[in-house]
C-alpha cells in the first residue's frame, strides 16, 4: 500500500546494533551527514545485527552459505 505522494508508509525496525555502529552513526549525524548518506551504514548495522547474529530468517528469505570449491 502506498502512502501520500506515492511513497510507501514509514516502517520502524527495532533491532540492537553493535556499539561500534552506534558510535559511527552518531558521529556521522553530528557531522551533518544526510539521512540518505547514512542509509548504507544503517543497512550494514542492521544486517550484521539481524541476519548474522542468529536471528530467525524472515519468511521467504533464506541464508546462502558458500562452500569452498575443491
N, C-alpha and C positions, 0 to 999 in steps of 0.2 A: 504494500500500500504506500502510495506516495503522499507526502505532506504538502505544505504550501510551496509554491514556486517549483513544483515538480521534484522536490528533494525528498529523500527518504527520511522518515522520522528519526530523531536522535536516539541512539541506543547507549545505555550505560553499562559498561563492563566493569565488574569489580573482581580483581584478582591481585594477590600480593605480587610485588616485583622486588627484585634484589635491591639492597641499599645502594649499590653502585649505580644502577639505572636511575633510581630515585634522585640521587645526588646529581647525576648528569642532566636529567630533565629539569630539575630546579635551577641549576646553573645556567642552562640554556634559556629558560624562561626569564631569569633575572637579567640576562644579557640582551633581552629583547627579541629573541627568536620567535618567528611567527608560528602559529598553530600548524600551518601547512609544513613548515620546515621541521617541526617537532615530530610530525607523524611517523617518519621512518624509525626514530629512536623508540617511540612508544610502541610501535608494532613489534620491534625486536624484543623489547622488555616483556611485553605480554606473551609473545611466542615462547620465549625462554621459560617464563613462569608457568604458563598454562600447558603447553604441549610437551615440554621437555622435562617437566618435574613430576611426571606420573599422574597427571590429571586424566580422567576418563576421556576417551575420544568423543567429540560431538557426533551426534547421529549423522551418518552419511560421510564421515571422514575416516580415513584410515592412516595409520603410520606406515611409512615406507622405509624399510631398512635396506641399506646397501651392504651386500656381502662382497668381499674382495673376490675378484676373478682369479681362478687358479692359473 
